[in-house]
Each structure stands twice: as structure tokens, then as C-alpha cells.
Amino acid sequence: MPQDSAAPTPPSEGDDPAGRLIDYPRRGGPTVLRILLGAQLRRLREAHGISTEQAGYEIRGSHSKISRMELGRVGFKERDVADLLTLYGVSDPAERAPLLALAKEANTPGWWHRYGDILPSWFEVYLGLEEAASLLRTYELQFVPGLLQTEDYARAVVRLGYSDASDEEVERRVQIRTTRQERFTSPEAPTLWAVLDEAVVRRPLGGRQVMRDQIRHLIEVSELPNVTLQIVPFGAGGHAAAGGPFTILRFAEPGLSDVVYLEQLTSALYLDKPTDVDTYMRAMNNLCITAERPDETARYLTRVLNEL
């Protein structure tokens, strides 16, 4: 995660701060587990009036290490968690055991770990959040979102961004996209609401046939019960989200706040301050009003397909 970004804000209150977290549904691999465990440790530290400097000294580290742990930005050593629990007055084995088990589970690699040689760390964070999200709202103005790409379209996008990549690397990057997509057609699929600028479906990326197949795919997925797809036509003029693409992630876990994801060429921002999230939520709502109605999407895309 980039230095100026923030992990999702954990809750600031809770009855039974020592053990209640383990009852949360834990989907999303180590990313979410680290955030939730870090939130527990922060609540315990603050409840006992212990500074980050004191806590860092206890585990032979610095106050910044404690901050990174509490934000879920680093992995956890079970020994460190055990020492912190002792410092925070959690001595009952029944209360310690679940949190120590969670620390161990938080270090279990997610499915994307096997792609670690081609994935930047800041995007691995996103994959963990995406895996845990119950609702994703995304706006794109250049490419079809990765969750909606066909394999051929994905290959064209990868080759555009990684022109020196070998065929093997291209295929592995495409596999990441197809693996991400599997969750959205599973029985407990999350909700995806995508708003695309008309330029996305007009730009013939990968050639005419690839683009025709991609549009057919968009028509198909727009009929899924958990997918809402809208197109912002050129005729709509300017709008509040003209600055660039973004994704808003919402989670079923009570310990995670909404997160706005902004991807850049070499890094990403994760915004979770309520004022930031509210700004992007308003922009998204305005986009949905500006765009063609969801029930018009298939007809609109069919017209575009016939013009290709």
C-alpha cells in the first residue's frame, strides 16, 4: 500500500474487544484478517492507555511498527501478538487463543500469492479487499473493468500496459482476471454495479472481433441478477467524475468501512475517510443518474455492436 494511503478504518467501539472479532465472517484472505486483528489490538491498547511507543518497546520494535500493525499493513508474528496481549492485560487463555489463532491465519497467503512475482504489493491489497467486498461500484472511462473482461480483451489490455511481457506472463496476468471473475458467478456472489463511459465500448481495443465479443459479453453479464451495468453516453456532456476512474468497495464485515480505490500507473490510493467516501459516493450517484438506465443497457450495447 502506498505511503500516503490508508487501510480501511476499523471500528472504534465494541463490547468485549478481546474476543468478539473472531465471530466476524472472514472472507478476503490475509488482507482483511490483518485489518480486523489490527483493529482489535488498537482498541485494547487504547483501552489501557498505552502509547504506541510503549507497545513498540514491548515487542522490540518502534511505534511506527505498532501503527502499521494496527492498520493491517504488515503481517503478524504470533510472539508479538502474545506479548502485546500480555501488555494489554489479556491473560485469560480463552480470550488469548482466538486472537493468536487469528494472527496465524492472517499470515496465510491469499490465492494471489502465487502471482507475487508479477503483482505489485499495492494491488495485492486491492485483491484482498475485492475478495471481501459485498458490493463494488466502479466507474471506468478507458477500459472495460477487469471483472467484466473477456480473455481476449484482457490480453489486449495486458499487452498494452506490459509491452515487454512474455507470452507466459501475459497469460498469467489474464488468469488473475479470470480468477477474480469466478467469485461473481458463484452462489454467494457479491453485487457489482459498473458505470462505463461510452468511450470504453467505442474504442476497438484488440481489434474489431475482440471488441465485438467483448460487447456481447457485456450484454450477457448485464442480465445477471447481481450485476448492474450502465453506459454514460457522449451526449451527456461533462459530469462530476470526469477526473478519472474509481471503485467504491463495501463490506459485510462490521469491522470494515467503505473504501474508495484509485489506481495510478505505479501505485494506488485507498481512501476511507467519511468525507472522501461521501464525495465519491455522490459522484457515483450522479453518474448513475446521468447514464442510460440499466434496463436500456442491453439495447444500447446492441446498437454499438451493430455499428462495429
N, C-alpha and C positions, 0 to 999 in steps of 0.2 A: 504494500500500500504506500502511496507517495507520502512524503513527509508532511505535506500540508493538508492531507485528507484525514477524515475521521471515521472510525468504526461506528456501527450503529450504537446509539446511546442506550445503555441498559437501564432498567427501571431503577428509580431512586428509593423505592419503598418496597416493603414486603414483610408479611408476618413470617416468622420462622426463617430468617435469612440464611441459616446454616444448611438447611437440607431441602427446602422446598423446590429448588431448581431442578432436581433430578426427575421431578414429575412432568416436566415440560416435554412435549413431543420434540425429538431431536433429529431433524432432517436437515441435511446440508453439509454433512461431514465436519471436519475439524474446524472450519471457519466459524460456524455458528456455535459449536461447543466451546471454543475458546472465548468467544464473546460472552456467552452465558456464564461460564465459570469465572471469568474476569469480573463480571458484574457482582457475583456473589462475594468474591474476595474484597472488592472495593467496599461493599456495604458492611461487611464485617469489620474492616479496618476503620471506617468512619464511625461505626457504632461504638468503637472502643477508643476513639480519639487518638489514633496512632497516625503519625505522619508517614508520608512515602519514604522519607529519609530513614526513619526508624525501621520500617519494614524492609527496606533495601539492605540495611546493615544486618538484619537478622538472617538474610539468605545470601550474605556475602556478595551483594550487588549494589546497584545505585538506585536512587529514587526514580530515575528515568526507566529503569528496568521494571520497577513496580508499575509505573504508568503504562508501559507497553503491555504488561501482563493484564492489567485491568481493562484495557481497551481491546484485548484479544488479538493483538498484533504479533505475538510471538507464541511459541509453544511453551508447555509447562513441564518442568521436572517435578516428578512426584515428591521428591525430597523437599523442594522449595515450597510446594503446596502444604506439605505436612508441617514444616517449620512455621509457615505463616498461620496455619490453623491453631497451632500451639500458642503463638504470639497473640492471636485474636481471642484466646480463651475457649476455643472449641476443643474440649478434652473428651467428650463422650464418644466412644468408638462408633456408636450407632449414627452419630452425626458426621464424624470424620470419614467413615468408609465410603459413603456415596460420592462425596466431593473428590476423594482420592481416586475413586474409580472413574469419575468424570474426567479428571486430569489425564488419566491413562488413555481414555477413549478419545480425548481431544487431540492426542498425538497420532491417532490412526490416520494414515493418508486417505484422502478422497480418491475417487476414481480417476481424477485428472492428474494424479501424482505421476502416473506413467508417461505423461506428456511434459513433465517438468523441464526437459531439455529444450523445448521449443515454446513454452509458455512463460511470459514474464510474471513475476510474483504478484504484481498488482492486478493481473487478470485472474490469477488463481483465486484471489479474494472474491472477485465478482462471481466466479463459478460456484463458490460455496454459498454465496448469498442467493444466487439464482436457484440453486438446488433447494434452498429452504423456503423460497418465496411462495406464498399462496396466490398472489396477484402481481402481475407485471404489466405496467402501462408504458409503452415505448413510442417514441416519435423518431422517424428517420426521414432524411431528405436526400440521401445519396444512394444507399444500398438497401436491398431487402434485408430486414433483420435476420441475424444468423439462425434464429429459431424457426424461420419460415423459408429458408433457402433450400432449393434442390441441390443435389450433389454437384451437378454440372455448373450451376450458377455459383456455388460455393468455391469450386475450383477456380473459376474465373476471378472471383474476389481475392482468393489467396494469391494467385499468380500476379495480380495487380499490386498487392501490397508486399509480396515477397518474390520479387522477380528473379532472385538468385537461388531460390529454394529448389532442391532436388525433387524429382517426381515422388520419392518416398516421403519427403517432408510435406509436400502438398497433400498427399493422401492422408497423412496423419492429422493434418490440420482440418481436413474435411471430416475425418472421423470424430473429432472433437465436437463439431457442429451436429453431426447426426446423433451422437450420444446424448447431447443436450436436448435434442428434439424428442427423444424417446419418452421422456417424462411427461410431455404434453399430450401424449396419446395413451397414457396409462389410465387405469381405472380411477385413480385419485389425482387426476391431472389438475394442475393449477390453472388459473384463469389468465389468459393473455389478451390484452387489448392493445392493438398496434394501429398507429396512425401514420400513413405514408404520404409524403409529398408526391404529387403526380410525376415529378422528375424521376422518381425511383422506378416507376413502371414504364416510363418512356425511354429511359437510357438502355440501349441494347447491349448490355454487358454480356460478354461471352459469345455474341453473335445472335442472329435472328432466331435460330431454332432453340438455342438455350433459353432465350428470353421468352419465347412462346411457351415453352414447357414450364418456365417459372411462373408465368401468369396463370396458366392452367392450374398449377399447384396452389397459388394464392386463392383462386376461386374455390378449390376443393376445401382448403383449410378454413375458409371464411364460413363454411357451413357447419363446422364443428361447434358443439354446444359450449365449449369453454374458450372459444376464440372469437373475438370481435375485431373486425378489420375495417378501417375507414381510409378514404383517399381524400387528400386536400387538393382540389383542382387548381390549375394555374389561375383560373378566373377569380379565385378567392382573394387574390392580391396578397398584401403583407399580413403578417399575424404575429402574435406575441412570442412565438417560439422560433423566430427567424434566426436566432443566434446559432443554432446547431442542434444536433440530435441529443436525446437524453432518455433515460429509463428510470421509472419510479418503481421500487420494489416494496411490497407489503408482506408481512409475515403473520402466520397464525400464532407463533410463539409470543406470549405476553411479554417476554423479556426483550423483544426487538422492536425498535421504532422503524418507521418508514425511512428508506434510503433513496437518495437520488444519485444515479450513476452517470458520470460524464466522462466519456472516453476521449483521450487525446492520442497523438501519434506515438508517444513514448511513455505515457503514464495515464493515470485516471484520477478523478476526484470522486470521493464518496461523501455526500452531504447529508447530514441528518438533523441539523438544527431546525426546529419547527418553522422558523421564519423562512429558511431556504426551501424546505419541503413545501410549505404553503405557496410560495411563489411559483414553483414548478407545477404544483397541482393546479393552480389557477390557469397557468399557461396550457396545461394539458386539457383542462375542461374547455377552455376557449377554442382549442384546436378541434375538439370533438364537435363543437357547435359549428365551426367554420367548415369542417369536412362534410363530404357527402354522407348521408345517413347510412348506417351499417346495412340496412336491408336493400340499399342500392349498389352495394359494393360489387356483387357478382355481375350485375348488369353493366356497371361502369367498366369493369375489367374485361368483360366480353367485347365491349366496343373497342377497347385498346388492343385486344388480341386480334380482332378483325382488321385493324389498321396496320399490323406488323407484316 
